[in-house]
Amino acid sequence: MPTIFDLVNAQNIASYYENNPSNQIPYLGSTLFPAKKQLGLDLSWIKGSNGLPVALTPSEFDTKATVRDRIGFSKVQTEMPFFRESMRIGEKDRQELNRLLTTNLEEAYKSIVNNIYDDVSTLVKGAEVQPERMIMQLLSTGKIAITANRVNLDYDYKMKVDHKETLVAGAQWSNPASTPIQDILNWMDTVEDNTGVRPTNGLLSRKTFTYLLEHKSIRLDMNPLGGQNIIMTESMLKQYLSAKLGLSVAVYNKKYRAEDGSLHNFYPDDHFTLIPDGNLGSTYYGTTPEESDLMTGASKADVSIVNTGVAVTTVKEEHPVNVMTIVSEIVLPSFETIDNIFIAKVN
């Protein structure tokens, strides 16, 4: 007869999580900042110049080449933050499982085990929340700020000041007299003038998208005679923005619960971000203490790695008889293309 230690271990939990179809749908941030693995805590990347080529200098024959400084390049270095939380499967759970195992009711005890796996999977899903929250903070503020469990995480990615704008009251998109299409066009021009790269994608929440859906100027531009009668749909507006500005927009309204249980959008309302095509950076995972020290097989712990760098660890405790499951990660996104985006607070 299998014991709780046989059924609840890191390998089984990781396999259950990875084979659950609902966990195979990636967050938007993970598609823009693909995951990468590295050793240790330190994260460094080269922040590129503004993207515009600099002309080669003239030279005389039979002379040494002029040495060009790497103007506009800077190395960004910081230490990645550490996240860890655990759950315990106690003696009462074990007794209930043992009772079902002795009845040979396979479906009954499998249901209990799956419930345990589901509970533990919430920790892994919580590990997914952190990089997505960081990425969306970067795309809406240019900074990362997380405060929980008496730990303050603050990372300033030094975004260009002239690539941010907060609209004043009369120009805010909720005001019918505002000019959102001209705003977007101006921001696209600013990025292209400064970098040579024209952003072709926009990111906003459902609430912010509604400002555009309901905006009188857009309706009249689509139909000067009967704009007020248009029943505007999401696909119509997206097609209009594509034809008018060459802009593809993503309406991102996924939510998460913070450490205190409060509900938040990953990407906040009343913001609008312009981004270029392609990857914007990388989501780097470091090596957790569990991965570094407990995967040798010489301890009471079992460790499996999911999602590139999230460590799932189970520890057997003989007295009292428990199984402790620990989920940990060291994670931080890089942002090499931060100079090629524009962030606006539109309301």
Sequence and secondary structure as in RCSB ss.txt:
>XXXX:A:sequence
MPTIFDLVNAQNIASYYENNPSNQIPYLGSTLFPAKKQLGLDLSWIKGSNGLPVALTPSEFDTKATVRDRIGFSK
VQTEMPFFRESMRIGEKDRQELNRLLTTNLEEAYKSIVNNIYDDVSTLVKGAEVQPERMIMQLLSTGKIAITANR
VNLDYDYKMKVDHKETLVAGAQWSNPASTPIQDILNWMDTVEDNTGVRPTNGLLSRKTFTYLLEHKSIRLDMNPL
GGQNIIMTESMLKQYLSAKLGLSVAVYNKKYRAEDGSLHNFYPDDHFTLIPDGNLGSTYYGTTPEESDLMTGASK
ADVSIVNTGVAVTTVKEEHPVNVMTIVSEIVLPSFETIDNIFIAKVN
>XXXX:A:secstr
   HHHHSSHHHHHHHHHT GGGGS  HHHHHS EEE SSSEEEEEE   S         TTS       TT EE
EEEE  EEEEEEEE HHHHHHHHHHHHTT HHHHHHHHHHHHHHHHHHHHHHHHHHHHHHHHHHHHSEEEEEETT
EEEEEE    GGGEEE  GGGSTTSTT  HHHHHHHHHHHHHHHHS    EEEE HHHHHHHHT HHHHHHH TT
TGGG    HHHHHHHHHHHHS EEEE   EEE TTS EEESS TTEEEEE SS    EEE   HHHHHSTTS SS
EEEEEETTTEEEEEEEEETTEEEEEEEEEEEEE  TTGGG EEEE  
